Amino acid sequence: MLDTETTGVDVFSRVFLVATNKKVFEWRVNTKTRQPLIPSNDREELQSILINSDLIVGHNIKFDYVMLVRTLGEEFRRCWDWNKVEDTLIASHLVNSASRHNLTDLVKMYLGVDMEEAEEELRQCVMSCRYLVKDLGWSIACRTNPLTPSASTESWRQDYWIPREAWLILGPDKVDSSWESVCRNYAECDIQATFAIWKRLTQIIKDKKLESIYRERLRLLPIIAEMELSGVGFSPERSFEMEKDLTLELSRNKRTMEALAKKFGVSLKIPVSGTSNDLRNFIVGFLNVKLKKTDKGRPSICRESLDKALEEFGDYSFEGLFLRALLKYREAAVAREYLRTYQRYYHNNRLYPSLDPCGTKTLRWSCRNPNQQNVSKRESINLRKVFGPPEGFVWYSFDAENIELRIPAFESGEKEMIDVFNSTKPPYYGSYHLLVASIIWEKEFEECLRKGVSFKQEYPQLYKWTKNGNFATIYGASESTINKTFHKENASTIIRQRFQKLHRLSQSIFNFAMRKGYVETIPDKDVDPYRGYPLVIPFSQSGGIKPGVPFNYHIQGTACWWICRAMVETYPLIKSLGAKIILQIHDEILVEVPKHLDHPEFPLKIKSKLESVSGIGIPIKIGWERYEDYWGD
């Protein structure tokens, strides 16, 4: 059994307590630097315990490993064997992907034990200690502390080390004697709870015949750990330059909105968020813009609503100018906040985000401290410009092209779609979006064929609507939503009649979800030819399921399963070529290689290996790009 307590959850944090079923190690912490002071004999004893253990069981054990490497150095890697590892976080997600996966909730759910009282006792102790030492110059976790950029509303959780340190420094005359052991007691309870949860979850996995899938998921952990330890190249210089440009963009659009409001005799204050009741009232009451309603019946000023409203106004109308300025203002504000967050986490020319393969209800990963899953690559604001290979390295990105369109096409056996994906010849050039455009916008598409011009370039708005409509269709959106997304009456009926096998597949998966309460990814014959990964479908309070959710979970889950399997199968080759995986975002894998090891065959070998991963029975095509300066160059 293994559990750690740390001074935070980001790259600046370190381990100050290690709890095992053999011994608990608790170390002093420097009150100014938040760095632990570790006796050399403790290092050796801990390594000996891990080397001689038959199993290493933990909850989110990848986090423990990464933090121990950062704390104890590279030598710690030598005592670690990933083949011994069991993880209750991986097991919990497999058993019930829709539930909460923190240890407190798992203990309550599976063991019927409430740990909240012990957690509340620890919280009160830590909060009391923080108040006691706040004027002594101790480094307390908060958002303004550069050593704790990940500190949130529950920043006290990053100060578990303070009670014992206060007891040791201030003495028993000023502090309660229980403070010396409060964190140690908490950690010992955690490892006992983790062991009980592990026994319970492994039995459930066995009963459900999911052992093979569980073992396959564990193979991801060493790859994710190395990704976190490697980090992603980041240029603070480019980020400051972009932040300056975004601040100017914010100012320009703010002035535009304020000037337009004055035309109506309104002194309008534009908040940093770009959202307020005053803004909503001005758009509806003075500009007379018709906005879609929220669930509560209020006019919505979300992006989708504003984009829809813009279609009714000319580029140089008051309404059009104001709405475009507002959308640009918000986009710049969000991008600038991302940049400022990145800057807080910058360390040694890189960012070191935490990656969680169980962070969503599907198989998509979550990412935090900082979040890099939503790195924009829009032409207007391309945040990827601030990321790039450090000096002496190059990057390659490998993208599973159209994977979430290919999966339903091949799984349903929809021949017309399959033929498009199997050919790059005109008029569709391997694009499902162009195929559907030729059906929905037949007149415009034929006009482009006669002229010999690109439909995408000639009619960019129609192409955008088609692309969005395709994904709405693939994910089983309602008929009205599909028609609105395509901006075409009866578009849903036209598509359903044209691709009947696709519709039947979507309906069969919906029916399966109604019977079972979950869907499964396509079974992987190389792991378990009979079972896919089960993804629990959320039901409404009335017991219903939104029509598009089961198909969405099935397709997205299968795509994510393939990406993870591809990473596992390709990882040994990537390492043998002297490279490493540094990031995975949706359908894209980012690989870093030293320049002296880069050669023309490098991406071709990886592309070939990725495309050979065929357990789900869907042929996946990989596109790749090389980056020498910045990501998206």
Rosetta blueprint (number, residue, H / E / L):
1 M L
2 L E
3 D E
4 T E
5 E E
6 T E
7 T L
8 G L
9 V L
10 D L
11 V L
12 F L
13 S L
14 R L
15 V E
16 F E
17 L E
18 V E
19 A E
20 T E
21 N L
22 K L
23 K L
24 V E
25 F E
26 E E
27 W L
28 R E
29 V E
30 N L
31 T L
32 K L
33 T L
34 R L
35 Q L
36 P E
37 L E
38 I L
39 P L
40 S H
41 N H
42 D H
43 R H
44 E H
45 E H
46 L H
47 Q H
48 S H
49 I H
50 L H
51 I H
52 N L
53 S L
54 D L
55 L L
56 I E
57 V E
58 G E
59 H L
60 N L
61 I H
62 K H
63 F H
64 D H
65 Y H
66 V H
67 M H
68 L H
69 V H
70 R H
71 T H
72 L H
73 G L
74 E H
75 E H
76 F H
77 R H
78 R H
79 C H
80 W L
81 D L
82 W H
83 N H
84 K H
85 V E
86 E E
87 D E
88 T H
89 L H
90 I H
91 A H
92 S H
93 H H
94 L H
95 V H
96 N L
97 S L
98 A L
99 S L
100 R L
101 H L
102 N L
103 L H
104 T H
105 D H
106 L H
107 V H
108 K H
109 M H
110 Y H
111 L H
112 G L
113 V L
114 D L
115 M L
116 E H
117 E H
118 A H
119 E H
120 E H
121 E H
122 L H
123 R H
124 Q H
125 C H
126 V H
127 M H
128 S H
129 C H
130 R H
131 Y H
132 L H
133 V H
134 K H
135 D H
136 L H
137 G L
138 W L
139 S L
140 I L
141 A L
142 C L
143 R L
144 T L
145 N L
146 P L
147 L L
148 T L
149 P L
150 S L
151 A L
152 S L
153 T L
154 E L
155 S H
156 W H
157 R H
158 Q H
159 D H
160 Y L
161 W L
162 I H
163 P H
164 R H
165 E H
166 A H
167 W H
168 L H
169 I H
170 L H
171 G L
172 P L
173 D L
174 K L
175 V L
176 D L
177 S H
178 S H
179 W H
180 E H
181 S L
182 V H
183 C H
184 R H
185 N H
186 Y H
187 A H
188 E H
189 C H
190 D H
191 I H
192 Q H
193 A H
194 T H
195 F H
196 A H
197 I H
198 W H
199 K H
200 R H
201 L H
202 T H
203 Q H
204 I H
205 I H
206 K H
207 D H
208 K L
209 K L
210 L L
211 E H
212 S H
213 I H
214 Y H
215 R H
216 E H
217 R H
218 L H
219 R L
220 L L
221 L H
222 P H
223 I H
224 I H
225 A H
226 E H
227 M H
228 E H
229 L H
230 S H
231 G L
232 V E
233 G E
234 F E
235 S L
236 P H
237 E H
238 R H
239 S H
240 F H
241 E H
242 M H
243 E H
244 K H
245 D H
246 L H
247 T H
248 L H
249 E H
250 L H
251 S H
252 R H
253 N H
254 K H
255 R H
256 T H
257 M H
258 E H
259 A H
260 L H
261 A H
262 K H
263 K L
264 F L
265 G L
266 V L
267 S L
268 L L
269 K L
270 I L
271 P L
272 V L
273 S L
274 G L
275 T L
276 S L
277 N H
278 D H
279 L H
280 R H
281 N H
282 F H
283 I H
284 V H
285 G H
286 F H
287 L L
288 N L
289 V L
290 K L
291 L L
292 K L
293 K E
294 T L
295 D L
296 K L
297 G L
298 R L
299 P E
300 S L
301 I L
302 C L
303 R H
304 E H
305 S H
306 L H
307 D H
308 K H
309 A H
310 L H
311 E L
312 E L
313 F L
314 G L
315 D L
316 Y L
317 S L
318 F H
319 E H
320 G H
321 L H
322 F H
323 L H
324 R H
325 A H
326 L H
327 L H
328 K H
329 Y H
330 R H
331 E H
332 A H
333 A H
334 V H
335 A H
336 R H
337 E H
338 Y H
339 L H
340 R H
341 T H
342 Y H
343 Q H
344 R H
345 Y H
346 Y L
347 H E
348 N L
349 N L
350 R E
351 L E
352 Y L
353 P L
354 S E
355 L E
356 D E
357 P L
358 C L
359 G L
360 T L
361 K L
362 T L
363 L L
364 R L
365 W L
366 S E
367 C E
368 R E
369 N L
370 P L
371 N L
372 Q L
373 Q L
374 N L
375 V L
376 S L
377 K E
378 R L
379 E L
380 S L
381 I L
382 N E
383 L H
384 R H
385 K H
386 V H
387 F E
388 G L
389 P L
390 P L
391 E L
392 G L
393 F E
394 V E
395 W E
396 Y E
397 S E
398 F E
399 D E
400 A E
401 E L
402 N L
403 I H
404 E H
405 L H
406 R H
407 I H
408 P H
409 A H
410 F H
411 E H
412 S H
413 G L
414 E L
415 K H
416 E H
417 M H
418 I H
419 D H
420 V H
421 F H
422 N L
423 S L
424 T L
425 K L
426 P L
427 P L
428 Y L
429 Y L
430 G L
431 S L
432 Y H
433 H H
434 L H
435 L H
436 V H
437 A H
438 S H
439 I H
440 I H
441 W L
442 E H
443 K H
444 E H
445 F H
446 E H
447 E H
448 C H
449 L H
450 R H
451 K H
452 G L
453 V L
454 S L
455 F H
456 K H
457 Q H
458 E H
459 Y L
460 P H
461 Q H
462 L H
463 Y H
464 K H
465 W H
466 T H
467 K H
468 N H
469 G H
470 N H
471 F H
472 A H
473 T H
474 I H
475 Y L
476 G L
477 A L
478 S L
479 E H
480 S H
481 T H
482 I H
483 N H
484 K H
485 T H
486 F H
487 H L
488 K L
489 E L
490 N L
491 A H
492 S H
493 T H
494 I H
495 I H
496 R H
497 Q H
498 R H
499 F L
500 Q H
501 K H
502 L H
503 H H
504 R H
505 L H
506 S H
507 Q H
508 S H
509 I H
510 F H
511 N H
512 F H
513 A H
514 M H
515 R H
516 K H
517 G L
518 Y E
519 V E
520 E E
521 T L
522 I L
523 P L
524 D E
525 K L
526 D L
527 V L
528 D E
529 P L
530 Y L
531 R L
532 G L
533 Y L
534 P E
535 L E
536 V E
537 I L
538 P L
539 F L
540 S L
541 Q L
542 S L
543 G L
544 G L
545 I L
546 K L
547 P L
548 G L
549 V H
550 P H
551 F H
552 N H
553 Y H
554 H H
555 I H
556 Q H
557 G H
558 T H
559 A H
560 C H
561 W H
562 W H
563 I H
564 C H
565 R H
566 A H
567 M H
568 V H
569 E H
570 T H
571 Y H
572 P H
573 L H
574 I H
575 K H
576 S H
577 L L
578 G L
579 A L
580 K E
581 I E
582 I E
583 L E
584 Q E
585 I E
586 H L
587 D L
588 E E
589 I E
590 L E
591 V E
592 E E
593 V E
594 P E
595 K H
596 H H
597 L H
598 D L
599 H L
600 P L
601 E H
602 F H
603 P H
604 L H
605 K H
606 I H
607 K H
608 S H
609 K H
610 L H
611 E H
612 S L
613 V L
614 S L
615 G L
616 I L
617 G L
618 I L
619 P L
620 I L
621 K L
622 I E
623 G E
624 W E
625 E E
626 R E
627 Y E
628 E L
629 D L
630 Y L
631 W L
632 G L
633 D L
